[in-house]
Amino acid sequence: MDQPNRPARARPPAKRITSAKGGAKSGPRPRKPAEIREIFERFRAANPEPKGELESVNAFTLLVAVVLSAQATDAGVNKATRKLFAIADTPQKMLALGEETVREHIKTIGLYRNKAKNVIALSEKLIAEFGGEVPTTREALESLPGVGRKTANVVLNIAFGEITHAVDTHVFRVSNRLRIAPGKNVLQVELGLEKAIPDEFGRHAHHWLILHGRYTCKALRPECGRCIQNDLCDSPDKRVT
């Protein structure tokens, strides 16, 4: 089991990036490429190989875990799926268990009844249309029951090594607060991240943003005093410590 990839504590303040008039930048304008590079250089220095916190043993169990994680915590999903994946790590084995048994395994997860239906339905479709293998394109993944764009992006990134940006609540918040890719909805942020983030950071970018939002740049009480981006941040949500 991977240990949580908690960001490192703040390093000594770097030179603050300011506008031409000397004041801190503000508003929804995206940052300049050099500023974005600095942000991701810091993330990489603090955590060179970030990992997703959902537990899985292959592409299929990753897919199931991400489907189950909607409106649930990774820790809660992991607790429910350890025993499930030990006996059902393929679509065939999952289908053989049946919906009722799957439901019993995941009943501690929110919306478990509907999620159990989706797990069985996507297993059936994987067998019938994809030879029992998890497909490697977003379009095919999104054709599976319970799989949306965010889930597809996570699977493409983690299982198949593609540069994708799965925008959850943490990525959305951090992207707006740091002005990496400000947007009013998740698709705007995702497309903004695609344009803004250099390819060398792309594979790990959404992990860094998720972990930063989960452990440091929290929604209600951001821990600005330990944030490695503190001196670059001009968010109105920034807390003075």
Buried (B, 14 or more C-beta within 10 A) or exposed (E): EEEEBEBEEBEEEEEEBEEEEEEEBEEEEBBEEEBBBBBBEBBBEBBEEBBBBBBBEEBBBBBBBBBBBBEBEBEBBBBBBEEBBEEBBBBEBBBEBEBEBBBEBBEEBBEBEEBBBBBBBBBBBBBEEBEBEBBBEBEBBBBBBBBEBBBBBBBBBBBEEBBBBBBBEBBBBBBBBBBBBBBEEBEBBBBBBBEBBEEEBBBBBBBBBBBBBBBBBBEEEBBBEBBBBBBBBBBEBBEEE
